[in-house]
Amino acid sequence: EHIKTEKRQTEAEIVKLEKRLTRAKEALHDLKGDLIEIGKTLESLDRKSVEKRQDLADQVRKVQTMEAENYKIRSRHAALKKMDENYEWYKEGVRAIMRESNSHDPDRRGIRGLVADVIEAEPSYEDAVEAALGEALQYVIVKDQQGGVAAIDYLRARSAGRGGFIPMKGVRPIINIDENVPRPNSPVSQGLLLDHIHVKKGYEGLIKSLAGHVVIAEDLEAALALWNSNGFPHTIVTQKGDRVCSQGILIGGSSDHAAPGILAKKKEIRELGKQLSRLDTDTAKAKSRQEQLETETIALETRIQKTRQIQRQKSEEEVALDKELYRLTEERKHALQRLNVLHLEAQQMRGEETDLDLELSRHEEVLSELSRQIKTTETVVIQKSGEIKEVSEKLESLNQKLVTLDLALTRLQAEYDNAQNTVRRLRHFQDERLGEMSHLAKQLKQKELDSIAVQKRQGEDQDKFAQMYAEMQNADEALAEMEAEYQTIERMLEESDRALADVGSAQQEALQKIQQLELKQTERRMRREHLVSRIWESYRLDIESADQDDQTEGLSAEEMEKEMARYREKIIRIGDVNLAAIPEYEALEERYRFLSEQRDDLVDAIEALRRVIRKINRTSLRQFMRTFKAVNEKLHEVFPRLFEGGTAKLALTDPKRPLESGVSFLVHPPGKRLTRMSLLSGGEKALSAIALVFSLFLIKPSAFCIFDEIDAPLDDVNTYRYNDLLRQIGEASQVILITHNKQTMEVADALFGITMEDKGISKLVSINLESNREL
């Protein structure tokens, strides 16, 4: 009954698990469908994003191009406008008048402007107007004739050149040809030039006086035909700028780039201004479009990010559903296994029940036989009834034992199977450990041999180390001596600097005192001259000649007393005498002598230092040039081996000053011209650098040499040549390589690597390739 109950519960649990499993599969299917849709949406959004970014890039380039064009046109327009404002296209006299009028009130000066400023020719008629008016385009329009005279006087007074001046009133037309000019319906005439000129309001009469006699013809032949047929005293011009004067003079050809071109330049200024306006509008629209594309791109990127976030969430849900589906599948599997076990137990119980039923039927047959014999053997039955009871009890106990033994047999069978599996696993583990033990024994034996070799090499190395230690001590002693000499020189330099500073300060003090003494001496000299002049003015006595001529002879005592009083007064007037001047002079002279000696010592020390520096420079130059030459010679051997030809050399950037010069690496690969290393490809640069480094190592090998993936840019052929040279360097130095190149690994004596058999646990693996065994 217990088995039946557990079986029913297991079947119900299986049904529930199958329902949950179905729901999980459906949810997973829906989620995968959502992920597919999201993936498609993302692909579409990515395409749109790429298109938007491409459109944005194109728009940015378009805006940059438009801004560049705008800047170019604006620069041209500003330059032309500046030239127009400065009247660069006009004669010197016109420029002087217009600049002077612009700096003052034009109305006060009577200046109204230029002829070129008040007219505008129709398109394609600029050359005709310039040919007709010519220099008149540069004429200055003035208020009246007096204004023109004043302007001419202004130019003549300042020698500022010449100019033409047209009064607003008082200009007469050349001829009155209103009735004689051929009309536009003439087969060779296109009418008056005035019909193709736009004149500023108020200047119509003036321009009519200048160009009212000019007729437009199609070409020069038509102009000549018109002039020959009519013979009117008017001027005929063509659209190309050719002109037939009223006298029949022909003027034409290409532009002489002098006065002509003013109207074309003004037209260019106007057109450039219009282009700038259009470009500003187009640029503003393009920038607006760019901002719109940037906004759309940002929005699209934001949507892509949100979609990707949803995709990640859905992926996480998919993983969770996969885990839940796996868990439900495992639970269903375990439930089915448990149900199978219950089926087996139920079958076993039914078999036992059948056996018991058979045994019970046999006992019933015996019992019926006994019942038939009961009448005859009641006594026996009574006696045997107790025995039957005992047999029944034994039979029940035997049945119980049988069930227990069956269960124990099943358990033992499972334990036996587990034990068999364990034995097989242990035997496999034993075989592996035996293999490892044999491998370790071989390694131990090899280690012993290596230890003997190492001990032997250690003895040899100790002798070398002793020799090297002695050399190192000698080098340390030499270095200490050089350091002491350097410290001595440094102290001498410091003392020299201090002494120079003291000399400078003392010299400055001495100069100041000398200046003070000179001032005092000058002051006393001036006082003495003043006293001498006063004595001469008062007593007519020359004090300088008084010492030479003794004038006291023949004087009486009273006269001498007066003379002494006079001299006393003279002494009083002279003032006190500086009795300390002589000691001060002696002290200054002594100090000057001391400072001069110090200066001489400093000069000698500086010269000694310069001699030491020159000696160091000579030694450095000699060693540098010897090493430079050796590297170049070795480079001539190494470079062709790596490149299979070609040459390379080191060159000084300033050969005249080698110690201050830089070094250029010039390479000449086979099939190419001589060039600098910076102009080579990546692989050629790496190979050239390797050639230079290997040349240095081959000249003076070091104990250790570490290369960090210098063979990464090399191909197989170059790697083979690189490995060939690497073996040569390895004969004199211990080379440590960091590389991923298999060919380079084949050259190595030993390999060291890091592996991670278990997650998060690193393990060092080392192999000695010389003995083909693991270290």
Contacts in CASP RR format, 6 or more apart in sequence:
PFRMAT RR
TARGET T0000
AUTHOR 0000-0000-0000
METHOD contacts of the structure
MODEL  1
EHIKTEKRQTEAEIVKLEKRLTRAKEALHDLKGDLIEIGKTLESLDRKSV
EKRQDLADQVRKVQTMEAENYKIRSRHAALKKMDENYEWYKEGVRAIMRE
SNSHDPDRRGIRGLVADVIEAEPSYEDAVEAALGEALQYVIVKDQQGGVA
AIDYLRARSAGRGGFIPMKGVRPIINIDENVPRPNSPVSQGLLLDHIHVK
KGYEGLIKSLAGHVVIAEDLEAALALWNSNGFPHTIVTQKGDRVCSQGIL
IGGSSDHAAPGILAKKKEIRELGKQLSRLDTDTAKAKSRQEQLETETIAL
ETRIQKTRQIQRQKSEEEVALDKELYRLTEERKHALQRLNVLHLEAQQMR
GEETDLDLELSRHEEVLSELSRQIKTTETVVIQKSGEIKEVSEKLESLNQ
KLVTLDLALTRLQAEYDNAQNTVRRLRHFQDERLGEMSHLAKQLKQKELD
SIAVQKRQGEDQDKFAQMYAEMQNADEALAEMEAEYQTIERMLEESDRAL
ADVGSAQQEALQKIQQLELKQTERRMRREHLVSRIWESYRLDIESADQDD
QTEGLSAEEMEKEMARYREKIIRIGDVNLAAIPEYEALEERYRFLSEQRD
DLVDAIEALRRVIRKINRTSLRQFMRTFKAVNEKLHEVFPRLFEGGTAKL
ALTDPKRPLESGVSFLVHPPGKRLTRMSLLSGGEKALSAIALVFSLFLIK
PSAFCIFDEIDAPLDDVNTYRYNDLLRQIGEASQVILITHNKQTMEVADA
LFGITMEDKGISKLVSINLESNREL
3 342 0 8 1.000
3 345 0 8 1.000
3 346 0 8 1.000
3 349 0 8 1.000
4 346 0 8 1.000
6 342 0 8 1.000
7 339 0 8 1.000
7 342 0 8 1.000
7 343 0 8 1.000
7 346 0 8 1.000
10 335 0 8 1.000
10 338 0 8 1.000
10 339 0 8 1.000
10 342 0 8 1.000
11 339 0 8 1.000
13 335 0 8 1.000
14 332 0 8 1.000
14 335 0 8 1.000
14 336 0 8 1.000
14 339 0 8 1.000
17 328 0 8 1.000
17 331 0 8 1.000
17 332 0 8 1.000
17 335 0 8 1.000
18 332 0 8 1.000
20 328 0 8 1.000
21 325 0 8 1.000
21 328 0 8 1.000
21 329 0 8 1.000
21 332 0 8 1.000
24 321 0 8 1.000
24 324 0 8 1.000
24 325 0 8 1.000
24 328 0 8 1.000
25 325 0 8 1.000
27 321 0 8 1.000
28 318 0 8 1.000
28 321 0 8 1.000
28 322 0 8 1.000
28 325 0 8 1.000
31 314 0 8 1.000
31 317 0 8 1.000
31 318 0 8 1.000
31 321 0 8 1.000
32 318 0 8 1.000
34 314 0 8 1.000
35 311 0 8 1.000
35 314 0 8 1.000
35 315 0 8 1.000
35 318 0 8 1.000
38 307 0 8 1.000
38 310 0 8 1.000
38 311 0 8 1.000
38 314 0 8 1.000
39 311 0 8 1.000
41 307 0 8 1.000
42 304 0 8 1.000
42 307 0 8 1.000
42 308 0 8 1.000
42 311 0 8 1.000
45 300 0 8 1.000
45 303 0 8 1.000
45 304 0 8 1.000
45 307 0 8 1.000
46 304 0 8 1.000
48 300 0 8 1.000
49 297 0 8 1.000
49 300 0 8 1.000
49 301 0 8 1.000
49 304 0 8 1.000
52 293 0 8 1.000
52 296 0 8 1.000
52 297 0 8 1.000
52 300 0 8 1.000
53 297 0 8 1.000
55 293 0 8 1.000
56 290 0 8 1.000
56 293 0 8 1.000
56 294 0 8 1.000
56 297 0 8 1.000
59 286 0 8 1.000
59 289 0 8 1.000
59 290 0 8 1.000
59 293 0 8 1.000
60 290 0 8 1.000
62 286 0 8 1.000
63 283 0 8 1.000
63 286 0 8 1.000
63 287 0 8 1.000
63 290 0 8 1.000
66 279 0 8 1.000
66 282 0 8 1.000
66 283 0 8 1.000
66 286 0 8 1.000
67 283 0 8 1.000
69 279 0 8 1.000
70 276 0 8 1.000
70 279 0 8 1.000
70 280 0 8 1.000
70 283 0 8 1.000
73 272 0 8 1.000
73 273 0 8 1.000
73 275 0 8 1.000
73 276 0 8 1.000
73 279 0 8 1.000
74 276 0 8 1.000
76 272 0 8 1.000
77 269 0 8 1.000
77 272 0 8 1.000
77 273 0 8 1.000
77 276 0 8 1.000
80 265 0 8 1.000
80 268 0 8 1.000
80 269 0 8 1.000
80 272 0 8 1.000
81 269 0 8 1.000
83 89 0 8 1.000
83 265 0 8 1.000
84 265 0 8 1.000
84 266 0 8 1.000
84 269 0 8 1.000
86 95 0 8 1.000
86 99 0 8 1.000
87 94 0 8 1.000
87 95 0 8 1.000
87 98 0 8 1.000
87 99 0 8 1.000
88 95 0 8 1.000
89 261 0 8 1.000
89 262 0 8 1.000
89 265 0 8 1.000
90 98 0 8 1.000
90 114 0 8 1.000
90 138 0 8 1.000
90 262 0 8 1.000
91 138 0 8 1.000
91 161 0 8 1.000
91 162 0 8 1.000
91 163 0 8 1.000
91 259 0 8 1.000
92 160 0 8 1.000
92 161 0 8 1.000
93 155 0 8 1.000
93 160 0 8 1.000
93 161 0 8 1.000
93 162 0 8 1.000
93 163 0 8 1.000
94 114 0 8 1.000
94 138 0 8 1.000
94 140 0 8 1.000
94 163 0 8 1.000
94 164 0 8 1.000
96 154 0 8 1.000
96 155 0 8 1.000
96 158 0 8 1.000
96 160 0 8 1.000
96 161 0 8 1.000
97 111 0 8 1.000
97 140 0 8 1.000
97 151 0 8 1.000
97 154 0 8 1.000
97 155 0 8 1.000
97 160 0 8 1.000
97 163 0 8 1.000
98 111 0 8 1.000
98 113 0 8 1.000
98 114 0 8 1.000
98 140 0 8 1.000
100 109 0 8 1.000
100 154 0 8 1.000
101 109 0 8 1.000
101 110 0 8 1.000
101 111 0 8 1.000
101 113 0 8 1.000
106 112 0 8 1.000
106 113 0 8 1.000
109 147 0 8 1.000
109 150 0 8 1.000
109 151 0 8 1.000
110 142 0 8 1.000
110 143 0 8 1.000
110 144 0 8 1.000
110 147 0 8 1.000
111 140 0 8 1.000
111 141 0 8 1.000
111 142 0 8 1.000
111 143 0 8 1.000
111 151 0 8 1.000
112 141 0 8 1.000
112 142 0 8 1.000
112 143 0 8 1.000
112 168 0 8 1.000
113 140 0 8 1.000
113 141 0 8 1.000
114 137 0 8 1.000
114 138 0 8 1.000
114 139 0 8 1.000
114 140 0 8 1.000
114 141 0 8 1.000
115 133 0 8 1.000
115 136 0 8 1.000
115 137 0 8 1.000
115 138 0 8 1.000
115 139 0 8 1.000
115 141 0 8 1.000
115 166 0 8 1.000
115 207 0 8 1.000
115 210 0 8 1.000
116 137 0 8 1.000
116 138 0 8 1.000
116 262 0 8 1.000
116 263 0 8 1.000
116 266 0 8 1.000
117 200 0 8 1.000
118 141 0 8 1.000
118 199 0 8 1.000
118 200 0 8 1.000
118 203 0 8 1.000
118 206 0 8 1.000
118 207 0 8 1.000
119 129 0 8 1.000
119 197 0 8 1.000
119 198 0 8 1.000
119 199 0 8 1.000
119 200 0 8 1.000
119 203 0 8 1.000
119 207 0 8 1.000
119 263 0 8 1.000
120 197 0 8 1.000
120 198 0 8 1.000
120 263 0 8 1.000
120 266 0 8 1.000
120 267 0 8 1.000
121 128 0 8 1.000
121 129 0 8 1.000
121 196 0 8 1.000
121 197 0 8 1.000
121 198 0 8 1.000
121 263 0 8 1.000
121 267 0 8 1.000
122 196 0 8 1.000
122 197 0 8 1.000
122 198 0 8 1.000
124 239 0 8 1.000
125 193 0 8 1.000
125 196 0 8 1.000
125 197 0 8 1.000
125 216 0 8 1.000
125 239 0 8 1.000
126 261 0 8 1.000
126 263 0 8 1.000
126 264 0 8 1.000
126 267 0 8 1.000
127 239 0 8 1.000
127 240 0 8 1.000
127 241 0 8 1.000
127 255 0 8 1.000
127 260 0 8 1.000
127 264 0 8 1.000
128 193 0 8 1.000
128 196 0 8 1.000
128 216 0 8 1.000
128 237 0 8 1.000
128 238 0 8 1.000
128 239 0 8 1.000
128 240 0 8 1.000
128 241 0 8 1.000
129 193 0 8 1.000
129 196 0 8 1.000
129 197 0 8 1.000
129 211 0 8 1.000
129 263 0 8 1.000
130 137 0 8 1.000
130 241 0 8 1.000
130 259 0 8 1.000
130 260 0 8 1.000
130 261 0 8 1.000
130 262 0 8 1.000
130 263 0 8 1.000
130 264 0 8 1.000
131 237 0 8 1.000
131 238 0 8 1.000
131 241 0 8 1.000
131 242 0 8 1.000
131 243 0 8 1.000
131 251 0 8 1.000
131 252 0 8 1.000
131 260 0 8 1.000
132 193 0 8 1.000
132 211 0 8 1.000
132 214 0 8 1.000
132 235 0 8 1.000
132 237 0 8 1.000
132 243 0 8 1.000
133 210 0 8 1.000
133 211 0 8 1.000
134 259 0 8 1.000
134 260 0 8 1.000
135 259 0 8 1.000
136 166 0 8 1.000
136 210 0 8 1.000
137 259 0 8 1.000
137 262 0 8 1.000
137 263 0 8 1.000
138 163 0 8 1.000
138 164 0 8 1.000
138 259 0 8 1.000
138 262 0 8 1.000
139 163 0 8 1.000
139 164 0 8 1.000
139 165 0 8 1.000
139 166 0 8 1.000
140 148 0 8 1.000
140 151 0 8 1.000
140 163 0 8 1.000
140 164 0 8 1.000
140 165 0 8 1.000
140 166 0 8 1.000
141 165 0 8 1.000
141 166 0 8 1.000
141 168 0 8 1.000
141 203 0 8 1.000
141 206 0 8 1.000
142 148 0 8 1.000
142 151 0 8 1.000
142 165 0 8 1.000
142 166 0 8 1.000
142 167 0 8 1.000
142 168 0 8 1.000
143 167 0 8 1.000
143 168 0 8 1.000
144 167 0 8 1.000
144 168 0 8 1.000
144 169 0 8 1.000
145 167 0 8 1.000
145 170 0 8 1.000
147 165 0 8 1.000
147 167 0 8 1.000
148 165 0 8 1.000
148 167 0 8 1.000
151 165 0 8 1.000
152 163 0 8 1.000
152 165 0 8 1.000
154 160 0 8 1.000
155 161 0 8 1.000
155 162 0 8 1.000
155 163 0 8 1.000
166 206 0 8 1.000
166 210 0 8 1.000
168 206 0 8 1.000
171 206 0 8 1.000
171 209 0 8 1.000
171 210 0 8 1.000
172 209 0 8 1.000
173 208 0 8 1.000
173 209 0 8 1.000
173 212 0 8 1.000
173 213 0 8 1.000
174 209 0 8 1.000
174 212 0 8 1.000
174 213 0 8 1.000
174 233 0 8 1.000
174 246 0 8 1.000
175 213 0 8 1.000
175 232 0 8 1.000
175 233 0 8 1.000
175 234 0 8 1.000
175 246 0 8 1.000
177 212 0 8 1.000
177 213 0 8 1.000
177 232 0 8 1.000
177 233 0 8 1.000
177 234 0 8 1.000
180 230 0 8 1.000
180 232 0 8 1.000
180 234 0 8 1.000
181 191 0 8 1.000
181 192 0 8 1.000
181 213 0 8 1.000
181 215 0 8 1.000
181 232 0 8 1.000
181 234 0 8 1.000
182 188 0 8 1.000
182 189 0 8 1.000
182 191 0 8 1.000
182 215 0 8 1.000
182 226 0 8 1.000
182 230 0 8 1.000
183 189 0 8 1.000
183 191 0 8 1.000
184 190 0 8 1.000
184 191 0 8 1.000
184 195 0 8 1.000
186 226 0 8 1.000
188 217 0 8 1.000
188 218 0 8 1.000
188 222 0 8 1.000
188 223 0 8 1.000
188 225 0 8 1.000
188 226 0 8 1.000
188 229 0 8 1.000
189 215 0 8 1.000
189 216 0 8 1.000
189 217 0 8 1.000
189 222 0 8 1.000
189 226 0 8 1.000
190 216 0 8 1.000
190 217 0 8 1.000
190 218 0 8 1.000
191 215 0 8 1.000
191 216 0 8 1.000
192 212 0 8 1.000
192 214 0 8 1.000
192 215 0 8 1.000
192 216 0 8 1.000
193 211 0 8 1.000
193 212 0 8 1.000
193 214 0 8 1.000
193 215 0 8 1.000
193 216 0 8 1.000
193 237 0 8 1.000
194 207 0 8 1.000
194 208 0 8 1.000
194 211 0 8 1.000
194 212 0 8 1.000
194 214 0 8 1.000
195 216 0 8 1.000
196 216 0 8 1.000
197 207 0 8 1.000
197 211 0 8 1.000
199 207 0 8 1.000
213 233 0 8 1.000
213 234 0 8 1.000
213 235 0 8 1.000
213 246 0 8 1.000
214 234 0 8 1.000
214 235 0 8 1.000
214 236 0 8 1.000
214 237 0 8 1.000
215 226 0 8 1.000
215 234 0 8 1.000
215 235 0 8 1.000
215 236 0 8 1.000
215 237 0 8 1.000
216 236 0 8 1.000
216 237 0 8 1.000
216 238 0 8 1.000
216 239 0 8 1.000
217 223 0 8 1.000
217 226 0 8 1.000
217 236 0 8 1.000
217 237 0 8 1.000
217 238 0 8 1.000
218 238 0 8 1.000
218 239 0 8 1.000
219 238 0 8 1.000
219 240 0 8 1.000
219 242 0 8 1.000
220 238 0 8 1.000
220 240 0 8 1.000
220 242 0 8 1.000
220 244 0 8 1.000
220 250 0 8 1.000
220 252 0 8 1.000
222 238 0 8 1.000
223 236 0 8 1.000
223 237 0 8 1.000
223 238 0 8 1.000
223 242 0 8 1.000
223 243 0 8 1.000
223 244 0 8 1.000
224 244 0 8 1.000
224 250 0 8 1.000
226 236 0 8 1.000
227 236 0 8 1.000
227 244 0 8 1.000
227 248 0 8 1.000
232 246 0 8 1.000
233 246 0 8 1.000
234 246 0 8 1.000
235 243 0 8 1.000
235 244 0 8 1.000
235 245 0 8 1.000
235 246 0 8 1.000
236 243 0 8 1.000
236 244 0 8 1.000
237 243 0 8 1.000
237 244 0 8 1.000
241 252 0 8 1.000
241 253 0 8 1.000
242 250 0 8 1.000
242 251 0 8 1.000
242 252 0 8 1.000
242 253 0 8 1.000
243 250 0 8 1.000
243 251 0 8 1.000
243 252 0 8 1.000
244 250 0 8 1.000
244 251 0 8 1.000
245 251 0 8 1.000
255 261 0 8 1.000
348 406 0 8 1.000
352 399 0 8 1.000
352 402 0 8 1.000
352 403 0 8 1.000
352 406 0 8 1.000
356 399 0 8 1.000
359 395 0 8 1.000
363 395 0 8 1.000
370 381 0 8 1.000
370 384 0 8 1.000
373 380 0 8 1.000
373 381 0 8 1.000
374 381 0 8 1.000
439 774 0 8 1.000
442 773 0 8 1.000
443 773 0 8 1.000
443 774 0 8 1.000
446 771 0 8 1.000
446 773 0 8 1.000
489 609 0 8 1.000
489 612 0 8 1.000
492 605 0 8 1.000
492 609 0 8 1.000
493 609 0 8 1.000
496 602 0 8 1.000
496 605 0 8 1.000
496 606 0 8 1.000
499 598 0 8 1.000
499 601 0 8 1.000
499 602 0 8 1.000
500 602 0 8 1.000
502 598 0 8 1.000
503 595 0 8 1.000
503 598 0 8 1.000
503 599 0 8 1.000
503 602 0 8 1.000
506 591 0 8 1.000
506 595 0 8 1.000
507 595 0 8 1.000
510 588 0 8 1.000
510 591 0 8 1.000
510 592 0 8 1.000
510 595 0 8 1.000
513 588 0 8 1.000
528 574 0 8 1.000
531 543 0 8 1.000
531 570 0 8 1.000
531 573 0 8 1.000
531 574 0 8 1.000
532 542 0 8 1.000
532 543 0 8 1.000
532 544 0 8 1.000
535 541 0 8 1.000
535 543 0 8 1.000
535 570 0 8 1.000
536 542 0 8 1.000
536 543 0 8 1.000
539 566 0 8 1.000
543 570 0 8 1.000
552 560 0 8 1.000
552 563 0 8 1.000
555 563 0 8 1.000
617 659 0 8 1.000
620 659 0 8 1.000
621 658 0 8 1.000
621 659 0 8 1.000
624 658 0 8 1.000
624 659 0 8 1.000
625 658 0 8 1.000
627 699 0 8 1.000
628 650 0 8 1.000
628 652 0 8 1.000
628 658 0 8 1.000
628 663 0 8 1.000
630 699 0 8 1.000
631 650 0 8 1.000
631 692 0 8 1.000
631 695 0 8 1.000
631 696 0 8 1.000
631 699 0 8 1.000
632 649 0 8 1.000
632 650 0 8 1.000
634 695 0 8 1.000
634 696 0 8 1.000
634 698 0 8 1.000
634 699 0 8 1.000
635 648 0 8 1.000
635 649 0 8 1.000
635 650 0 8 1.000
635 691 0 8 1.000
635 692 0 8 1.000
635 695 0 8 1.000
636 647 0 8 1.000
636 648 0 8 1.000
636 649 0 8 1.000
637 695 0 8 1.000
638 691 0 8 1.000
638 694 0 8 1.000
638 695 0 8 1.000
638 698 0 8 1.000
638 725 0 8 1.000
639 645 0 8 1.000
639 646 0 8 1.000
639 647 0 8 1.000
639 648 0 8 1.000
639 667 0 8 1.000
639 688 0 8 1.000
639 691 0 8 1.000
640 646 0 8 1.000
640 647 0 8 1.000
641 721 0 8 1.000
641 724 0 8 1.000
641 725 0 8 1.000
642 687 0 8 1.000
642 690 0 8 1.000
642 691 0 8 1.000
642 718 0 8 1.000
642 721 0 8 1.000
642 722 0 8 1.000
642 725 0 8 1.000
643 669 0 8 1.000
643 670 0 8 1.000
643 687 0 8 1.000
643 691 0 8 1.000
644 670 0 8 1.000
644 721 0 8 1.000
645 669 0 8 1.000
645 670 0 8 1.000
646 668 0 8 1.000
646 669 0 8 1.000
646 670 0 8 1.000
646 671 0 8 1.000
647 667 0 8 1.000
647 668 0 8 1.000
648 665 0 8 1.000
648 666 0 8 1.000
648 667 0 8 1.000
648 668 0 8 1.000
648 688 0 8 1.000
648 691 0 8 1.000
648 692 0 8 1.000
649 666 0 8 1.000
650 663 0 8 1.000
650 664 0 8 1.000
650 665 0 8 1.000
650 666 0 8 1.000
651 663 0 8 1.000
651 664 0 8 1.000
651 666 0 8 1.000
652 658 0 8 1.000
652 661 0 8 1.000
652 662 0 8 1.000
652 663 0 8 1.000
652 664 0 8 1.000
653 661 0 8 1.000
653 662 0 8 1.000
653 663 0 8 1.000
653 664 0 8 1.000
654 660 0 8 1.000
654 661 0 8 1.000
654 662 0 8 1.000
655 661 0 8 1.000
664 676 0 8 1.000
665 676 0 8 1.000
665 677 0 8 1.000
665 688 0 8 1.000
665 692 0 8 1.000
666 674 0 8 1.000
666 675 0 8 1.000
666 676 0 8 1.000
666 677 0 8 1.000
667 674 0 8 1.000
667 675 0 8 1.000
667 676 0 8 1.000
667 677 0 8 1.000
667 680 0 8 1.000
667 684 0 8 1.000
667 688 0 8 1.000
668 674 0 8 1.000
668 675 0 8 1.000
669 680 0 8 1.000
669 684 0 8 1.000
677 685 0 8 1.000
677 688 0 8 1.000
677 689 0 8 1.000
678 685 0 8 1.000
680 688 0 8 1.000
682 713 0 8 1.000
683 713 0 8 1.000
683 714 0 8 1.000
683 718 0 8 1.000
685 713 0 8 1.000
686 710 0 8 1.000
686 711 0 8 1.000
686 712 0 8 1.000
686 713 0 8 1.000
686 714 0 8 1.000
687 714 0 8 1.000
687 718 0 8 1.000
687 722 0 8 1.000
689 710 0 8 1.000
690 710 0 8 1.000
690 722 0 8 1.000
690 725 0 8 1.000
693 710 0 8 1.000
694 725 0 8 1.000
694 729 0 8 1.000
697 705 0 8 1.000
697 729 0 8 1.000
697 733 0 8 1.000
698 728 0 8 1.000
698 729 0 8 1.000
701 729 0 8 1.000
701 732 0 8 1.000
701 733 0 8 1.000
702 733 0 8 1.000
703 733 0 8 1.000
703 734 0 8 1.000
704 733 0 8 1.000
704 734 0 8 1.000
704 736 0 8 1.000
705 729 0 8 1.000
705 730 0 8 1.000
705 733 0 8 1.000
705 734 0 8 1.000
705 735 0 8 1.000
705 736 0 8 1.000
706 735 0 8 1.000
706 736 0 8 1.000
706 738 0 8 1.000
707 735 0 8 1.000
707 736 0 8 1.000
707 737 0 8 1.000
707 738 0 8 1.000
707 739 0 8 1.000
708 738 0 8 1.000
709 738 0 8 1.000
709 739 0 8 1.000
709 740 0 8 1.000
711 719 0 8 1.000
711 722 0 8 1.000
711 739 0 8 1.000
711 741 0 8 1.000
711 744 0 8 1.000
712 739 0 8 1.000
712 740 0 8 1.000
712 741 0 8 1.000
714 722 0 8 1.000
714 741 0 8 1.000
716 743 0 8 1.000
719 741 0 8 1.000
719 743 0 8 1.000
719 744 0 8 1.000
720 743 0 8 1.000
722 744 0 8 1.000
723 743 0 8 1.000
723 744 0 8 1.000
723 746 0 8 1.000
723 747 0 8 1.000
726 735 0 8 1.000
726 737 0 8 1.000
726 744 0 8 1.000
726 747 0 8 1.000
727 747 0 8 1.000
729 735 0 8 1.000
737 744 0 8 1.000
737 748 0 8 1.000
739 745 0 8 1.000
745 751 0 8 1.000
746 769 0 8 1.000
748 769 0 8 1.000
749 768 0 8 1.000
749 769 0 8 1.000
749 770 0 8 1.000
750 766 0 8 1.000
750 767 0 8 1.000
750 768 0 8 1.000
750 769 0 8 1.000
750 770 0 8 1.000
750 775 0 8 1.000
751 766 0 8 1.000
751 767 0 8 1.000
751 769 0 8 1.000
752 764 0 8 1.000
752 765 0 8 1.000
752 766 0 8 1.000
753 764 0 8 1.000
753 765 0 8 1.000
753 766 0 8 1.000
754 762 0 8 1.000
754 763 0 8 1.000
754 764 0 8 1.000
754 765 0 8 1.000
755 762 0 8 1.000
755 763 0 8 1.000
755 765 0 8 1.000
756 762 0 8 1.000
756 763 0 8 1.000
757 763 0 8 1.000
765 774 0 8 1.000
766 774 0 8 1.000
766 775 0 8 1.000
767 773 0 8 1.000
767 774 0 8 1.000
767 775 0 8 1.000
768 774 0 8 1.000
768 775 0 8 1.000
END
